Amino acid sequence: MLGQRGAIFGLAVLEAAKADDKFLLMTADLATLSGMDRYCKIYPDQFINVGIAEQNMIGIAAGMAAEGFHPVVTTYATFVTMRGCEQIRHYLGYMSQKVIVVGSGAGLSQGFAGNTHYTIEDISMMRAIPNLQILSPADAASAVKLFNVALKSKFPVYIRLTGNLNCPIVYKDDVQFEIGKSNRLTEGKDVTIYACGTMVATALKVAEILSEQSVEVSVVDMYSIKPIDKEVVLEGKDTRLLVTLEEHNKMGGLGASVAEIVAEQHLRQTRLLRLGIADVFDLAGDYDCLLEQNRLTASQVAEDILNELK
């Protein structure tokens, strides 16, 4: 229930630093808000706060990676991906320096901070950078698991953290994660929902709602956005409807990735419904209110799926 941010920076980085004296955690003035206080006290020599200088942070991290360190950098997703986009492209994508970039507060969770702090474009931006892998955990447990998977990857990785504290628990049992794969959480012959981030928990609620309408739903956690699990997308072609669900602009995100597979494989009879943020800038507001504004609550998603089936 710590939330994705608390799980990684309150737990996972401590274990990483303990096991690896080359591990280095860097932030752009977001230590306390990310839950790093304990880490800073225990491992002060493996921590750098560059201040509000996201572009410099990526450059420093790339330089440290070139010298044999294993850097992890973090700040709000909107700042690290947009301000640091050129540096991520050049130093991590083009030069292939192994840096893990953790974007916190992605999607709409920044609430009253407004559109300067919302992150609805980061998947599309990062997905277009060669050699960069993208992971989107569904809950705190999967955030820790995917962070550890990212540590072992040979490629630079962007980890997208969504939701707030007390985010819904999806994984109660020990489950394995692998870059380029996905986890099927429920089985159903009528609808397949491909979801990422906190929308995975929403998709599970949608499955429960639709089951009362005699609609069987298969829910897939698409935690690996890039590379994406093409096989699991192709498996969904036998259901009546494919649905993508994401806390991101429908343009360029998970829905676009699935649509590309459907088009490239010439699945002409496959129906696809993409649900997400409708290419708009929202008003500032409470997180739940913003989800409702974008029709991303379980009841609204279920209604939209039923309408599409009809």
C-alpha positions in Angstrom: 0.0 0.0 0.0 3.1 2.3 -0.1 2.4 3.1 -3.7 4.8 2.5 -6.6 7.1 5.5 -5.6 7.3 4.5 -2.0 8.0 0.8 -2.8 10.9 1.6 -5.1 12.6 4.4 -3.1 11.6 3.2 0.3 12.6 -0.5 -0.2 14.1 -1.5 -3.6 16.9 1.0 -3.8 18.1 0.1 -0.3 18.5 -3.5 -1.3 20.2 -2.5 -4.6 22.8 -0.3 -2.8 23.4 -2.9 -0.3 24.2 -5.5 -3.0 26.2 -3.2 -5.3 28.8 -0.6 -4.3 28.6 0.9 -7.8 24.9 1.6 -7.4 24.1 5.3 -7.6 20.8 7.1 -6.9 20.3 10.5 -8.3 17.4 13.0 -8.1 16.5 16.5 -9.3 15.4 17.9 -5.9 12.8 15.3 -5.2 14.5 13.2 -2.5 12.0 13.7 0.4 8.9 13.7 -1.8 10.0 10.4 -3.3 10.6 8.8 0.1 14.5 8.7 -0.1 15.2 10.1 3.4 16.1 6.7 4.8 18.3 5.9 1.8 20.1 9.2 2.0 21.1 8.6 5.6 22.3 5.0 5.1 24.0 5.5 1.7 25.1 9.2 1.5 28.1 8.3 -0.7 25.8 6.6 -3.2 23.4 9.5 -3.5 23.5 12.8 -5.6 20.9 15.5 -5.6 21.6 17.7 -8.6 18.9 20.2 -7.7 16.3 21.4 -10.2 18.5 20.5 -13.2 17.0 17.5 -15.0 19.1 17.8 -18.2 22.3 17.9 -16.2 21.1 14.9 -14.1 20.8 12.8 -17.3 24.2 13.9 -18.5 25.9 13.3 -15.2 24.3 9.8 -14.9 25.4 8.9 -18.4 29.0 10.0 -17.6 28.9 7.9 -14.4 27.6 4.9 -16.3 30.5 5.3 -18.8 32.8 5.1 -15.8 31.3 1.8 -14.6 28.7 3.0 -12.1 25.0 1.9 -12.2 23.0 5.0 -11.9 19.3 5.4 -11.3 17.8 8.9 -11.8 14.4 10.2 -10.8 12.1 13.1 -10.6 8.5 13.8 -11.7 7.8 12.0 -15.0 6.8 15.2 -16.8 10.2 16.9 -16.0 12.5 14.0 -16.6 11.0 13.0 -19.9 10.3 16.4 -21.4 13.1 18.6 -20.1 15.5 15.7 -20.4 14.2 14.3 -23.7 17.2 15.4 -25.8 19.7 14.1 -23.2 17.9 10.8 -22.9 17.9 10.5 -26.7 21.6 11.3 -27.2 23.2 9.7 -24.1 21.0 6.8 -23.4 19.4 5.9 -26.7 22.2 6.9 -29.2 25.2 6.3 -26.9 23.5 3.3 -25.1 24.6 4.3 -21.7 22.9 2.1 -19.1 20.8 4.4 -16.9 17.5 3.6 -15.3 15.1 6.6 -15.5 12.3 6.6 -13.0 9.4 9.0 -13.7 7.2 9.4 -10.7 3.7 10.9 -10.6 3.0 9.9 -14.2 -0.5 10.3 -15.6 -2.9 12.4 -13.7 -1.8 11.7 -10.1 -0.4 15.2 -9.6 -3.9 16.5 -9.4 -4.1 20.1 -8.3 -0.6 20.8 -9.6 -2.1 21.1 -13.1 -1.0 20.3 -16.6 2.6 21.4 -16.0 2.8 18.4 -13.7 0.5 15.9 -15.5 2.3 13.4 -17.7 0.2 12.2 -20.6 2.8 12.2 -23.4 5.8 10.4 -21.8 5.2 6.9 -23.3 4.8 8.3 -26.8 8.0 10.4 -26.4 10.1 7.7 -24.9 8.8 4.9 -27.2 10.2 6.8 -30.2 13.8 6.7 -28.8 15.7 3.6 -30.1 17.4 1.3 -27.6 15.2 2.6 -24.7 13.0 0.1 -22.9 9.8 1.2 -21.1 8.1 -0.5 -18.1 4.8 0.5 -16.4 4.1 -1.3 -13.1 0.6 -2.0 -12.0 1.1 -1.7 -8.2 3.8 -1.5 -5.5 4.8 -5.1 -5.7 5.3 -5.1 -9.4 7.2 -1.8 -9.2 9.8 -3.5 -7.0 9.9 -6.6 -9.3 10.3 -4.5 -12.4 12.9 -2.3 -10.9 15.0 -5.4 -10.2 14.4 -6.6 -13.7 15.5 -3.2 -15.0 18.8 -3.5 -13.0 19.7 -6.6 -14.9 18.8 -5.3 -18.4 21.6 -4.4 -20.8 19.6 -1.5 -22.1 18.6 1.9 -20.6 15.2 1.7 -19.1 12.4 4.2 -18.4 10.1 3.1 -15.5 6.7 4.9 -15.5 5.2 5.2 -12.0 1.5 6.0 -11.8 -1.0 6.4 -8.9 -0.7 7.7 -5.4 -0.2 6.3 -1.9 -2.6 3.4 -1.1 -2.8 2.4 -4.7 -4.8 -0.8 -5.3 -3.0 -4.1 -4.9 -3.0 -6.2 -8.0 -0.3 -8.8 -7.1 -0.9 -10.7 -3.8 1.2 -13.7 -4.9 4.8 -13.9 -6.1 4.7 -13.5 -9.9 7.6 -13.4 -12.3 8.2 -10.4 -14.7 10.2 -10.3 -17.9 10.9 -7.4 -20.3 9.0 -8.0 -23.5 6.3 -10.1 -21.8 3.0 -9.6 -20.0 0.8 -11.2 -17.3 -2.7 -12.5 -18.1 -4.7 -12.0 -14.9 -8.2 -13.2 -15.9 -9.6 -15.4 -18.7 -12.6 -14.4 -20.9 -13.9 -15.2 -24.4 -15.7 -12.0 -25.1 -13.3 -9.1 -24.4 -9.6 -8.7 -23.9 -8.4 -5.6 -22.0 -4.8 -4.7 -22.3 -4.0 -2.3 -19.5 -0.9 -0.7 -17.9 -0.1 1.1 -14.7 -2.9 1.7 -12.2 -5.4 1.0 -15.0 -4.7 -2.7 -14.5 -6.6 -2.6 -11.1 -9.4 -0.7 -12.9 -9.5 -3.3 -15.6 -10.0 -6.0 -13.0 -13.0 -4.1 -11.6 -14.3 -3.7 -15.1 -14.1 -7.5 -15.5 -16.2 -7.9 -12.4 -18.8 -5.4 -13.5 -19.1 -6.9 -17.0 -19.4 -10.5 -15.6 -22.7 -9.4 -14.2 -23.8 -8.6 -17.7 -22.6 -12.1 -18.9 -19.6 -10.6 -20.6 -16.4 -12.6 -20.0 -13.3 -10.5 -19.9 -9.6 -11.4 -20.1 -7.4 -8.8 -18.4 -3.7 -8.6 -19.4 -1.2 -6.5 -17.5 1.0 -5.0 -20.3 3.7 -3.9 -17.9 6.3 -4.0 -20.7 5.4 -1.2 -23.1 8.6 -1.5 -25.1 9.4 -4.1 -26.2 5.7 -5.1 -26.2 4.4 -8.6 -26.0 3.1 -9.1 -29.6 2.1 -12.7 -29.0 -0.4 -11.8 -26.3 -2.0 -9.2 -28.6 -2.4 -11.8 -31.4 -4.0 -14.2 -28.9 -6.8 -11.7 -28.3 -7.9 -11.8 -32.0 -10.4 -14.5 -31.2 -12.4 -12.4 -28.7 -15.2 -10.1 -29.8 -13.4 -6.9 -28.8 -9.9 -5.8 -27.9 -9.6 -2.9 -25.5 -6.6 -0.8 -24.4 -6.8 1.1 -21.1 -4.1 3.6 -20.1 -3.6 6.7 -18.0 -2.0 8.4 -21.0 -2.9 10.2 -24.2 -4.5 7.7 -26.6 -2.1 9.0 -29.2 1.2 7.2 -29.2 0.8 5.2 -26.0 -0.2 1.6 -25.3 -3.3 1.8 -27.5 -1.2 3.0 -30.4 1.3 0.1 -29.8 -1.5 -2.5 -29.9 -3.1 -0.8 -33.0 0.2 -1.0 -34.8 0.4 -4.8 -34.2 -3.2 -5.2 -35.3 -2.6 -3.3 -38.5 0.8 -4.9 -39.3 -0.6 -8.4 -38.8 -3.6 -7.5 -41.1 -6.2 -8.6 -38.5 -9.0 -7.1 -40.5 -11.8 -8.7 -38.4 -10.4 -7.5 -35.1 -12.2 -4.7 -33.4 -10.1 -2.4 -31.2 -11.4 0.2 -28.6 -8.7 2.5 -27.3 -9.5 4.1 -23.9 -7.3 6.8 -22.3 -7.0 10.5 -22.3 -8.6 12.1 -25.3 -5.8 14.4 -26.5 -6.9 17.2 -24.2 -5.4 19.3 -21.4 -7.5 18.8 -18.3 -8.4 21.2 -15.6 -6.5 21.0 -12.3 -8.3 18.8 -9.8 -8.6 15.8 -7.5 -7.1 12.6 -9.0 -10.4 10.7 -8.8 -12.1 13.7 -10.4 -9.6 13.8 -13.3 -10.1 10.1 -13.9 -13.8 10.6 -14.1 -13.4 13.5 -16.4 -11.5 11.3 -18.8 -13.9 8.4 -18.4 -11.3 6.2 -16.8 -13.3 5.0 -13.8 -14.3 1.3 -13.8 -18.0 2.0 -14.2 -17.4 4.4 -17.2 -15.0 2.0 -18.9 -17.5 -0.9 -18.5 -20.2 1.3 -20.0 -18.0 2.3 -23.0 -17.2 -1.4 -23.6 -20.8 -2.4 -23.5 -21.8 0.3 -25.9 -19.0 -0.8 -28.3 -20.2 -4.4 -28.1 -23.7 -3.3 -29.0 
